[in-house]
Amino acid sequence: MKNSKNLDRRFSIAPMMDWSDRHCRYFWRLLTQQSLLYTEMITTGALIHGDIERHLQFDPSEHPIAVQLGGNNPADLAHCAKLCEDRGYDEVNLNVGCPSDRVKSGFFGACLMNQPQTVADGIKAMRDAVDIPVTIKCRIGVDDNDSYEALCEFVDINAQAGCEVFIVHARKAWLSGLSPKQNREVPPLDYPRVFKLKEDFPKLSIVLNGGLKTIDDCQQALQQLDGVMIGREAYQNPSMLQYVDSELYGDANTELLSAMPSTINSSLAAAHRFAEYMDGQLTQGVRLNHMTRHLLGLFNGQTGARAYRRHISENANKTGAGINVFMDALAKLGTPS
């Protein structure tokens, strides 16, 4: 089987429901060529009973790209992992961290941290079914099952099942009393616990998720861990991604950053290239606002950014909105609001 460590996991962008769709990932790839990208979580039920092509569609430029699955049935997970491998994904990741009501009712996501053997059965089934890496994204604990010993037991059982990569959101999940949004903010971060996990399981790849906001944050974490994963910050302030390749990989994105070194210029370069993509997608029936929504934070802090956002928000959702709406928004940059 393919070694899970073959993929460079120094920097990845988290799976985010309603955010990390194929249009957003295409845009991110314009900003960083090296980062490992993740899909939104896709449930096994959605693939078994739904539109497989719609759920698994991606552009070849998105490589390296991982798909995140939600589920708990080993046979279903194995079947879906094979579907993903057949369509060219580079990794299958199992969601063991999402705290939403939807995943609780379906008995997957964070609640599975209470059932490490159930997770291990799914991991083994997927490992037996595919040659691409099978990984886990989890929390440091759930509800009152939040001891370091319980986390180590979870990791150990699943490592024995064949999982070599654990992406750890350094907060525990509260399944009762906190919303999914609060679960990303209220439980305190515990980076030392993740660092210790790497010390105690040195042969595993341990990736840190949660609370990371800057390239400097990432560089500090990488001194002790194998990788970092950023979610909301990458979405809300995507211009930061322009520095990932040069600062974390020593490999500048020559098409954007080295050619146009200022943030505003390289962001504009990415925006214009994404406009070409959007133009093509519009001819296929994709609505403009389904794509422009991912670029609202691209020019945060720049002169004219508010007018840019306002123009998109007010016009991109209109019936028949075309690429001219986006180009008119770009024209407002550099002009005080």
C-alpha positions as CSV (number, residue, x, y, z in Angstrom):
1,M,0.0,0.0,0.0
2,K,1.0,3.6,-0.6
3,N,2.8,5.2,2.4
4,S,0.6,7.9,3.9
5,K,3.7,10.0,4.4
6,N,4.3,10.3,0.6
7,L,2.0,13.4,0.6
8,D,3.7,16.6,1.9
9,R,1.5,17.6,4.7
10,R,3.4,20.7,5.9
11,F,0.4,22.9,5.1
12,S,-3.2,21.9,4.4
13,I,-6.5,23.7,4.2
14,A,-9.3,22.2,6.2
15,P,-12.5,20.6,5.1
16,M,-15.2,23.2,5.7
17,M,-18.9,22.6,5.2
18,D,-20.5,25.0,2.7
19,W,-17.1,26.6,2.1
20,S,-14.4,24.3,0.6
21,D,-16.4,23.4,-2.5
22,R,-14.7,22.8,-5.9
23,H,-14.9,26.5,-6.9
24,C,-13.2,27.6,-3.7
25,R,-10.5,24.9,-4.0
26,Y,-9.8,26.0,-7.5
27,F,-9.3,29.6,-6.3
28,W,-7.1,28.4,-3.4
29,R,-4.9,26.5,-5.8
30,L,-4.2,29.8,-7.7
31,L,-2.7,31.2,-4.5
32,T,-0.7,28.1,-3.4
33,Q,0.6,25.3,-5.5
34,Q,1.9,23.2,-2.7
35,S,-0.9,23.1,-0.1
36,L,-2.9,19.9,0.4
37,L,-6.6,20.7,-0.2
38,Y,-9.6,19.0,1.4
39,T,-13.1,18.7,0.2
40,E,-16.1,19.4,2.4
41,M,-17.2,16.4,4.4
42,I,-19.2,14.0,2.2
43,T,-21.3,11.4,3.9
44,T,-21.3,7.8,2.8
45,G,-25.0,8.0,2.4
46,A,-24.7,10.9,0.0
47,L,-22.4,8.9,-2.2
48,I,-24.3,5.6,-2.0
49,H,-27.7,7.1,-2.6
50,G,-26.9,10.5,-4.3
51,D,-25.2,12.0,-7.3
52,I,-21.7,10.6,-7.1
53,E,-20.3,12.8,-9.9
54,R,-21.7,16.0,-8.4
55,H,-20.2,15.2,-5.0
56,L,-16.8,14.0,-6.2
57,Q,-16.2,16.4,-9.1
58,F,-12.9,18.4,-9.0
59,D,-10.6,20.1,-11.4
60,P,-7.2,18.3,-12.1
61,S,-5.4,21.5,-11.0
62,E,-6.6,20.9,-7.4
63,H,-4.0,18.1,-6.8
64,P,-2.9,17.2,-4.3
65,I,-6.5,16.9,-3.0
66,A,-8.0,14.8,-0.2
67,V,-11.7,13.8,0.2
68,Q,-13.2,13.7,3.7
69,L,-15.8,11.1,4.4
70,G,-18.4,11.0,7.2
71,G,-19.7,7.6,8.2
72,N,-19.3,4.7,10.5
73,N,-20.1,1.5,8.6
74,P,-17.0,-0.3,7.5
75,A,-18.5,-1.7,4.3
76,D,-20.0,1.7,3.3
77,L,-16.7,3.5,4.0
78,A,-14.7,1.0,2.0
79,H,-17.1,1.3,-0.9
80,C,-17.0,5.1,-0.8
81,A,-13.2,5.2,-0.4
82,K,-12.9,3.1,-3.6
83,L,-15.2,5.5,-5.4
84,C,-12.9,8.4,-4.4
85,E,-9.8,6.6,-5.4
86,D,-11.2,5.7,-8.8
87,R,-12.0,9.4,-9.4
88,G,-8.4,10.4,-8.7
89,Y,-8.3,11.7,-5.1
90,D,-4.9,11.5,-3.4
91,E,-6.2,10.7,0.1
92,V,-9.3,9.6,2.0
93,N,-9.9,11.3,5.4
94,L,-12.4,10.1,8.0
95,N,-14.2,12.8,10.0
96,V,-14.0,12.1,13.7
97,G,-14.3,15.7,14.8
98,C,-17.5,17.4,13.6
99,P,-19.8,18.1,16.5
100,S,-23.0,19.1,14.6
101,D,-26.5,17.7,15.3
102,R,-26.5,16.1,11.9
103,V,-23.5,14.0,12.6
104,K,-24.6,13.1,16.1
105,S,-27.9,11.8,14.8
106,G,-26.1,9.8,12.2
107,F,-23.5,8.5,14.7
108,F,-20.4,9.8,13.0
109,G,-18.1,12.7,13.5
110,A,-16.9,13.7,17.0
111,C,-19.1,11.2,18.8
112,L,-17.0,8.4,17.3
113,M,-14.1,9.4,19.6
114,N,-16.1,7.4,22.2
115,Q,-15.9,4.4,19.9
116,P,-12.3,3.9,18.9
117,Q,-12.8,0.3,17.8
118,T,-15.7,1.3,15.5
119,V,-13.4,3.9,13.9
120,A,-10.6,1.3,13.6
121,D,-12.9,-1.1,11.8
122,G,-13.7,1.6,9.3
123,I,-10.0,2.5,8.8
124,K,-9.0,-1.1,8.3
125,A,-11.8,-1.6,5.7
126,M,-10.8,1.4,3.8
127,R,-7.1,0.5,3.9
128,D,-8.0,-2.9,2.5
129,A,-10.0,-1.3,-0.3
130,V,-7.7,1.4,-1.6
131,D,-4.0,2.1,-2.2
132,I,-4.2,5.8,-1.4
133,P,-3.6,7.0,2.2
134,V,-6.4,6.8,4.7
135,T,-6.2,9.4,7.5
136,I,-8.2,10.6,10.5
137,K,-9.2,14.1,11.5
138,C,-10.2,14.1,15.2
139,R,-10.5,16.2,18.4
140,I,-8.4,15.9,21.5
141,G,-11.5,14.6,23.3
142,V,-15.2,14.7,23.5
143,D,-17.5,15.8,26.4
144,D,-16.1,14.2,29.6
145,N,-14.0,11.7,27.7
146,D,-11.2,14.1,27.4
147,S,-8.2,12.6,29.2
148,Y,-4.8,12.4,27.5
149,E,-4.9,8.6,28.2
150,A,-8.2,8.3,26.2
151,L,-6.7,10.2,23.3
152,C,-3.7,8.0,23.3
153,E,-5.9,4.9,23.3
154,F,-7.9,6.2,20.4
155,V,-4.7,6.9,18.4
156,D,-3.1,3.6,19.3
157,I,-6.0,1.5,18.3
158,N,-6.4,3.3,15.0
159,A,-2.6,3.2,14.3
160,Q,-2.8,-0.5,14.7
161,A,-5.6,-0.6,12.2
162,G,-3.3,1.1,9.7
163,C,-3.8,4.9,10.1
164,E,-0.5,6.7,9.9
165,V,-1.7,10.3,9.9
166,F,-3.8,12.0,12.5
167,I,-5.0,15.6,12.0
168,V,-5.9,16.8,15.5
169,H,-8.1,19.8,16.2
170,A,-6.6,20.9,19.5
171,R,-9.9,21.4,21.2
172,K,-12.3,18.9,22.7
173,A,-15.9,18.8,21.4
174,W,-18.9,19.4,23.5
175,L,-21.8,17.5,21.9
176,S,-24.4,19.0,24.2
177,G,-24.8,22.7,24.9
178,L,-22.5,24.2,22.3
179,S,-23.2,24.9,18.6
180,P,-20.8,23.8,15.9
181,K,-19.6,27.4,15.7
182,Q,-19.1,27.6,19.5
183,N,-17.2,24.3,19.3
184,R,-14.7,26.0,17.1
185,E,-14.2,28.8,19.6
186,V,-15.2,28.0,23.2
187,P,-13.3,24.9,24.3
188,P,-9.8,26.0,25.0
189,L,-6.9,25.2,22.7
190,D,-4.4,22.7,24.0
191,Y,-1.4,22.6,21.7
192,P,0.9,21.0,24.3
193,R,-1.3,17.9,24.2
194,V,-0.9,17.6,20.5
195,F,2.9,18.2,20.8
196,K,3.1,15.4,23.5
197,L,1.1,13.1,21.2
198,K,3.9,13.5,18.6
199,E,6.5,12.7,21.3
200,D,4.7,9.6,22.3
201,F,3.9,8.4,18.8
202,P,7.0,9.6,16.9
203,K,6.4,7.3,13.9
204,L,3.0,8.8,13.1
205,S,2.4,12.0,11.2
206,I,0.7,14.4,13.5
207,V,-0.9,17.5,12.0
208,L,-2.2,20.4,14.1
209,N,-5.5,22.1,13.5
210,G,-7.3,24.9,15.4
211,G,-6.6,28.5,16.1
212,L,-3.7,29.0,13.6
213,K,-3.9,32.4,11.9
214,T,-0.5,33.4,10.5
215,I,2.4,31.9,8.6
216,D,4.5,32.6,11.8
217,D,2.0,30.5,13.8
218,C,2.5,27.7,11.3
219,Q,6.3,27.9,11.3
220,Q,6.3,27.6,15.1
221,A,4.1,24.6,15.2
222,L,6.1,22.9,12.4
223,Q,9.1,22.9,14.7
224,Q,7.5,20.1,16.7
225,L,4.9,18.6,14.3
226,D,4.6,17.1,10.8
227,G,2.1,19.6,9.5
228,V,-0.5,22.3,10.1
229,M,-4.0,22.7,8.9
230,I,-5.8,26.1,8.6
231,G,-9.5,26.5,8.1
232,R,-11.4,29.7,8.7
233,E,-8.5,32.0,8.4
234,A,-7.6,30.7,4.9
235,Y,-11.2,31.3,3.9
236,Q,-11.8,34.7,5.4
237,N,-8.3,36.1,4.6
238,P,-7.2,34.1,1.6
239,S,-4.4,36.5,0.7
240,M,-2.3,34.8,3.4
241,L,-2.1,31.7,1.2
242,Q,0.2,33.6,-1.3
243,Y,3.0,33.2,1.2
244,V,2.6,29.5,2.0
245,D,4.7,28.2,-0.9
246,S,7.7,30.5,-0.3
247,E,7.7,30.6,3.5
248,L,6.8,27.0,4.3
249,Y,8.1,25.1,1.2
250,G,10.8,27.4,0.0
251,D,9.1,27.3,-3.4
252,A,7.5,30.6,-4.5
253,N,4.4,30.5,-6.6
254,T,6.2,32.0,-9.6
255,E,3.0,32.8,-11.5
256,L,1.7,35.1,-8.8
257,L,3.9,36.0,-5.8
258,S,7.4,36.3,-7.5
259,A,6.0,38.1,-10.5
260,M,3.8,40.5,-8.6
261,P,5.4,40.7,-5.1
262,S,2.9,43.1,-3.4
263,T,-0.1,41.6,-1.8
264,I,-2.6,43.7,-3.7
265,N,-1.0,42.9,-7.1
266,S,-0.7,39.2,-6.5
267,S,-4.3,39.1,-5.2
268,L,-5.4,40.9,-8.3
269,A,-3.5,38.4,-10.5
270,A,-5.3,35.5,-8.8
271,A,-8.6,37.3,-9.1
272,H,-8.2,37.8,-12.8
273,R,-7.2,34.2,-13.4
274,F,-10.2,33.1,-11.3
275,A,-12.4,35.4,-13.5
276,E,-11.4,33.3,-16.5
277,Y,-12.5,30.1,-14.6
278,M,-15.8,31.7,-13.6
279,D,-16.5,32.7,-17.1
280,G,-16.2,29.1,-18.2
281,Q,-18.3,27.9,-15.3
282,L,-21.1,30.4,-16.1
283,T,-21.5,28.8,-19.6
284,Q,-22.1,25.5,-17.8
285,G,-24.9,27.0,-15.7
286,V,-23.1,27.7,-12.5
287,R,-24.5,30.9,-10.8
288,L,-22.0,33.7,-10.3
289,N,-22.6,34.2,-6.6
290,H,-21.8,30.5,-6.0
291,M,-18.2,31.4,-7.0
292,T,-17.7,35.0,-6.1
293,R,-18.7,34.4,-2.4
294,H,-15.3,32.7,-1.9
295,L,-13.4,35.9,-2.8
296,L,-15.1,38.3,-0.5
297,G,-12.2,38.4,1.9
298,L,-9.4,38.5,-0.7
299,F,-8.7,42.2,-0.4
300,N,-9.3,42.7,3.3
301,G,-7.5,45.8,4.5
302,Q,-7.0,47.2,1.1
303,T,-8.4,50.5,-0.1
304,G,-11.7,49.9,-1.8
305,A,-12.2,46.5,-0.3
306,R,-15.6,47.5,1.3
307,A,-16.9,48.8,-2.0
308,Y,-15.6,45.6,-3.8
309,R,-17.5,43.4,-1.3
310,R,-20.6,45.5,-1.4
311,H,-20.8,45.4,-5.2
312,I,-20.5,41.6,-5.2
313,S,-22.9,41.1,-2.4
314,E,-25.6,43.3,-4.0
315,N,-25.2,42.1,-7.6
316,A,-23.7,38.6,-8.0
317,N,-26.9,36.9,-6.8
318,K,-29.1,38.5,-9.4
319,T,-30.6,36.4,-12.1
320,G,-28.3,36.3,-15.2
321,A,-25.4,38.0,-13.3
322,G,-22.3,37.7,-15.5
323,I,-18.6,38.1,-15.2
324,N,-18.9,41.9,-15.7
325,V,-20.3,42.1,-12.1
326,F,-17.0,40.7,-10.8
327,M,-14.9,42.9,-13.0
328,D,-16.8,46.0,-12.0
329,A,-16.2,45.0,-8.3
330,L,-12.4,44.7,-9.0
331,A,-12.5,48.2,-10.6
332,K,-13.5,49.6,-7.2
333,L,-10.3,48.6,-5.6
334,G,-7.9,51.5,-4.9
335,T,-10.8,53.8,-4.5
336,P,-11.7,54.9,-0.9
337,S,-15.1,53.7,0.2
